[in-house]
Amino acid sequence: MNRKLMVIILLAVVTGFGVYSFLNNKAESHASEVAISDLISGKPQVTPIPGMVTMVDLGAHSCVPCKMMAPIIKELSAEYEGKAAIVFIDVWQNQDEGKKYSISAIPTQIFYDADGVERYRHQGFLDKSAIKAKLAELGVK
């Protein structure tokens, strides 16, 4: 093989690996760049979080089952920091979000795998052990 061609191929491989590493690190670090308090603030978020298993809890600060879930969401957000993204969005304060996620009742929890594919949807109160089981099913330890 021509020496010039070998150098070009080598540069292409090294450059490709560098781009892959950069993009992979950006996806993994995105959730850690967003503060837990922001993820569970009730404000709209970009979801699912790229490269992470994500659970989105759509509810309202004023709904009774949602209030029952609030401490669970807060605990799980801290427990799974860096492993999975736990997001709460208040759809009464942000009405377009309900339409965006096609929900018909609150609370609704939507689980996404690390590739951003919706894997499970639940309506109503969901206890901590059920959420942890679903996250484990999606590969979160």
C-alpha positions in Angstrom: 0.0 0.0 0.0 1.2 3.5 -0.8 2.7 5.3 2.3 0.6 8.4 1.7 -2.6 6.4 1.6 -1.7 4.6 4.9 -1.1 7.9 6.6 -4.5 9.2 5.4 -6.3 6.0 6.6 -4.5 6.2 10.0 -5.5 9.9 10.4 -9.1 9.1 9.5 -9.3 6.3 12.1 -7.7 8.4 14.8 -10.0 11.4 14.0 -13.1 9.1 14.0 -12.2 7.6 17.3 -11.7 11.1 18.8 -15.1 12.3 17.5 -16.8 9.1 18.9 -15.2 9.6 22.3 -16.2 13.2 22.4 -19.8 12.5 21.5 -20.0 9.6 23.9 -18.7 11.6 26.8 -21.1 14.5 26.0 -24.1 12.1 26.2 -22.9 10.5 29.5 -22.2 13.8 31.2 -25.4 15.6 30.2 -27.5 14.5 33.1 -24.7 15.3 35.6 -24.6 18.8 34.1 -28.2 19.3 35.0 -28.8 19.8 38.8 -31.2 17.3 40.4 -33.3 20.3 41.7 -33.8 21.4 38.0 -34.8 17.9 36.9 -37.5 17.7 39.6 -38.5 21.4 39.6 -41.7 20.8 37.6 -40.4 22.9 34.7 -40.3 21.5 31.2 -37.1 19.5 30.4 -35.5 18.1 27.3 -36.3 14.4 27.8 -35.3 11.7 27.6 -31.8 12.6 28.8 -29.4 11.6 26.0 -27.5 8.4 26.8 -29.3 7.7 30.1 -32.3 5.7 31.2 -34.9 8.4 32.0 -38.1 8.3 34.0 -40.4 11.3 33.4 -43.1 11.8 36.0 -45.8 14.0 34.6 -48.1 15.5 37.3 -48.9 18.6 39.2 -47.7 20.1 42.5 -51.4 20.3 43.5 -52.7 16.8 42.7 -53.0 14.4 45.7 -51.3 11.3 44.2 -48.6 13.6 42.7 -48.0 15.0 46.2 -47.6 11.4 47.5 -45.0 10.7 44.7 -43.0 13.9 45.3 -40.8 12.6 48.1 -40.2 9.3 46.2 -39.1 11.3 43.1 -36.8 13.4 45.3 -35.3 10.4 46.9 -34.8 8.5 43.7 -33.3 11.5 42.0 -30.5 11.6 44.6 -30.1 7.8 44.7 -29.8 7.4 40.9 -27.7 10.5 40.3 -25.3 9.8 37.4 -27.0 6.4 36.8 -30.5 7.4 35.6 -32.4 10.6 35.2 -35.5 11.1 37.2 -37.6 14.1 35.9 -40.8 15.7 37.2 -42.8 18.0 35.0 -45.9 19.9 36.3 -48.4 19.7 33.5 -50.8 22.1 35.2 -48.3 24.9 35.2 -46.9 23.8 31.7 -50.0 22.7 29.8 -48.2 22.1 26.5 -46.2 19.4 28.1 -49.3 17.2 28.7 -50.0 17.3 25.0 -46.3 16.7 24.1 -46.3 13.5 26.0 -49.9 12.5 25.1 -51.1 12.0 28.6 -54.7 11.6 29.6 -54.3 11.4 33.4 -51.9 12.4 36.1 -49.6 11.3 37.4 -48.2 9.5 34.4 -44.7 8.0 34.5 -42.9 7.3 31.2 -39.7 5.2 31.2 -37.1 5.6 28.4 -34.1 3.4 27.7 -30.7 4.8 27.2 -31.4 5.1 23.5 -34.4 7.3 24.2 -37.0 4.7 23.3 -40.1 4.7 25.4 -40.3 1.3 27.1 -43.1 1.6 29.7 -45.9 4.0 30.6 -48.0 4.0 33.8 -50.9 6.1 35.0 -51.5 6.8 38.6 -49.4 6.5 41.8 -46.3 4.3 41.4 -44.5 3.3 44.5 -40.7 3.4 45.0 -40.2 -0.3 44.7 -42.1 -0.5 41.4 -40.0 2.4 40.0 -36.7 0.8 41.1 -37.8 -2.5 39.6 -38.5 -0.8 36.2 -35.2 1.0 36.3 -33.4 -2.3 37.0 -35.3 -3.9 34.2 -33.9 -1.2 31.9 -30.4 -1.9 33.1 -29.8 0.6 35.9 -28.0 -0.8 38.9 
